[in-house]
Amino acid sequence: MKAQALHGHLDALLLAVLEQGALHGYAIIEALRARSDGSLDLPTGTIYPALRRLERAGHVASTWSTVSGRERRTYQLTDSGRRALAGERAGWREFQLTVGRFLDPESPPTPS
């Protein structure tokens, strides 16, 4: 799946991954790949700018640490990020329900 297909949803996916706990950047990429069974194999050039944007918005906080002599930036969800994730999930459910009325053949038509 290409990054462009995720336009408007990447922030929510990153927040959802961080809901499980703090992770460094590469571990976030791996979590996206694992949870999507390999469908989301996004480059660092997509993930890191989004993480910086989420940090500027106050949804994510980061700290630097050294692991095996290598510096890593670890990201964690803030309270603001948890609220933003709840809003993203509500918006996703509404979007899915509305679009499903058109694209899901099992979805009953809405009365006029």
Rosetta blueprint (number, residue, H / E / L):
1 M L
2 K L
3 A H
4 Q H
5 A H
6 L H
7 H L
8 G L
9 H L
10 L H
11 D H
12 A H
13 L H
14 L H
15 L H
16 A H
17 V H
18 L H
19 E L
20 Q L
21 G L
22 A L
23 L E
24 H E
25 G H
26 Y H
27 A H
28 I H
29 I H
30 E H
31 A H
32 L H
33 R H
34 A H
35 R H
36 S L
37 D L
38 G L
39 S L
40 L L
41 D L
42 L L
43 P L
44 T H
45 G H
46 T H
47 I H
48 Y H
49 P H
50 A H
51 L H
52 R H
53 R H
54 L H
55 E H
56 R H
57 A L
58 G L
59 H L
60 V E
61 A E
62 S E
63 T E
64 W E
65 S E
66 T E
67 V E
68 S L
69 G L
70 R E
71 E E
72 R E
73 R E
74 T E
75 Y E
76 Q E
77 L E
78 T L
79 D H
80 S H
81 G H
82 R H
83 R H
84 A H
85 L H
86 A H
87 G H
88 E H
89 R H
90 A H
91 G H
92 W H
93 R H
94 E H
95 F H
96 Q H
97 L H
98 T H
99 V H
100 G H
101 R H
102 F H
103 L H
104 D L
105 P L
106 E L
107 S L
108 P L
109 P L
110 T L
111 P L
112 S L
